[in-house]
Amino acid sequence: MKTTHPKLIALALVASAVAACQTTAPPNRFEQADVNHDKSLSMDEANSYLVTEVFAARDANKDGRMTREEWVVGNDPGQEKAFKARDLNKDDVVTIDEALAYGRKQGMAKKLMASADNNKDGMLSAEEIQAYYASKEGSPR
């Protein structure tokens, strides 16, 4: 299975959020994502956090609009396809609203929820996220 660069960024951001949950050092990314402060992440909270972080990392000139040049690294057809999927109005620019809308339907948060929500309550605890990513890391070195 081919992993695209956006998926790696999202994975790194969630892993960072889990790592932040293990310390008291700011910023605590889990707490940042947990907008309603109920100690769990809803699909919408996870999506909003992940999309916003990836968008901010890719929006090189910080104008709130992501161009094809900002999204596609190299000549990767997978990244080109991912950009087109997010560009809902087909104007060759992805806004944060388009990215959030795409994320709600098909983004990394949906896949994370399906895999990491062990008790199937539709919410992710810090422990569920930590366990999910620990299982992906393999044995410690």
C-alpha positions as CSV (number, residue, x, y, z in Angstrom):
1,M,0.0,0.0,0.0
2,K,1.4,3.4,-1.0
3,T,1.4,6.0,1.7
4,T,1.1,9.6,0.5
5,H,2.9,12.5,2.1
6,P,-0.4,14.0,3.5
7,K,-1.1,10.8,5.3
8,L,2.4,10.8,6.9
9,I,1.9,14.4,8.1
10,A,-1.5,13.5,9.6
11,L,0.1,10.4,11.3
12,A,2.9,12.5,12.7
13,L,0.5,15.1,14.0
14,V,-1.6,12.5,15.8
15,A,1.5,10.8,17.2
16,S,2.6,14.2,18.4
17,A,-0.8,14.7,20.1
18,V,-0.4,11.4,21.8
19,A,3.1,12.3,23.0
20,A,1.9,15.6,24.3
21,C,-0.7,13.8,26.3
22,Q,2.0,12.0,28.2
23,T,3.6,15.2,29.5
24,T,2.5,18.4,31.1
25,A,4.7,20.5,28.8
26,P,2.8,22.9,26.6
27,P,1.3,22.6,24.1
28,N,-0.9,19.7,25.0
29,R,-2.3,18.8,21.6
30,F,-4.9,16.5,22.9
31,E,-6.4,19.3,25.0
32,Q,-6.2,21.6,22.0
33,A,-8.1,19.2,19.9
34,D,-10.6,18.5,22.7
35,V,-12.6,21.7,22.2
36,N,-15.4,20.9,24.6
37,H,-12.9,19.6,27.3
38,D,-14.8,16.3,27.9
39,K,-11.5,14.3,27.8
40,S,-12.4,12.6,24.5
41,L,-12.3,13.6,20.9
42,S,-15.4,13.4,18.7
43,M,-15.1,12.8,15.0
44,D,-15.5,16.5,14.4
45,E,-12.9,17.5,16.9
46,A,-10.4,15.0,15.5
47,N,-11.1,16.1,12.0
48,S,-10.9,19.8,12.7
49,Y,-7.6,19.4,14.5
50,L,-6.0,17.2,12.0
51,V,-7.2,19.2,9.0
52,T,-6.2,22.5,10.5
53,E,-2.7,21.3,11.4
54,V,-2.1,19.7,8.0
55,F,-3.5,22.8,6.2
56,A,-1.3,25.2,8.3
57,A,1.8,23.0,7.5
58,R,1.1,23.0,3.8
59,D,0.0,26.7,3.4
60,A,3.5,28.0,2.8
61,N,2.6,31.6,2.4
62,K,-0.1,31.5,5.1
63,D,-2.8,33.1,3.0
64,G,-5.5,30.6,4.0
65,R,-5.5,29.2,0.5
66,M,-3.7,26.1,-0.5
67,T,-2.5,25.9,-4.1
68,R,-1.5,22.8,-6.1
69,E,2.2,23.9,-5.7
70,E,1.8,24.0,-1.9
71,W,0.1,20.6,-1.8
72,V,1.9,18.5,-4.4
73,V,5.5,17.6,-3.6
74,G,7.5,16.4,-6.6
75,N,5.5,14.6,-9.3
76,D,3.4,12.3,-7.2
77,P,0.1,11.3,-8.9
78,G,-1.3,10.3,-5.6
79,Q,-0.8,13.8,-4.2
80,E,-2.3,15.3,-7.3
81,K,-5.4,13.1,-6.9
82,A,-5.6,14.1,-3.2
83,F,-5.5,17.8,-4.1
84,K,-8.2,17.4,-6.7
85,A,-10.4,15.5,-4.3
86,R,-10.2,18.4,-1.8
87,D,-10.8,21.2,-4.4
88,L,-14.6,20.9,-4.3
89,N,-15.3,23.9,-6.5
90,K,-12.5,23.0,-9.0
91,D,-10.8,26.4,-8.9
92,D,-7.3,25.0,-8.3
93,V,-7.3,26.3,-4.7
94,V,-8.2,24.4,-1.6
95,T,-9.6,26.6,1.2
96,I,-9.8,25.5,4.8
97,D,-13.6,25.0,4.4
98,E,-13.0,22.7,1.5
99,A,-10.4,20.8,3.4
100,L,-12.7,20.5,6.5
101,A,-15.6,19.3,4.3
102,Y,-13.4,16.6,2.7
103,G,-12.0,15.6,6.0
104,R,-15.5,15.1,7.5
105,K,-16.4,12.7,4.6
106,Q,-13.2,10.8,3.9
107,G,-10.3,12.2,5.9
108,M,-7.8,10.7,8.3
109,A,-10.0,11.2,11.4
110,K,-12.7,8.9,9.9
111,K,-10.1,6.2,9.4
112,L,-8.6,6.8,12.8
113,M,-12.0,6.6,14.5
114,A,-12.8,3.3,12.7
115,S,-9.5,1.7,13.8
116,A,-8.8,3.3,17.2
117,D,-12.2,3.5,18.8
118,N,-11.9,0.3,20.7
119,N,-15.1,0.6,22.8
120,K,-17.1,1.9,19.7
121,D,-18.6,4.8,21.5
122,G,-17.9,7.2,18.7
123,M,-15.2,9.1,20.7
124,L,-11.5,8.8,21.1
125,S,-9.8,8.9,24.5
126,A,-6.2,9.7,24.9
127,E,-5.6,6.1,25.9
128,E,-7.3,4.8,22.7
129,I,-5.1,7.0,20.5
130,Q,-2.0,6.1,22.4
131,A,-2.8,2.3,22.1
132,Y,-3.6,2.7,18.4
133,Y,-0.3,4.4,17.6
134,A,1.7,2.2,19.9
135,S,0.4,-0.9,18.0
136,K,1.7,0.8,14.7
137,E,5.2,1.5,16.1
138,G,6.1,-2.1,16.8
139,S,8.5,-3.2,19.5
140,P,10.8,-0.6,21.1
141,R,14.4,-0.4,20.0
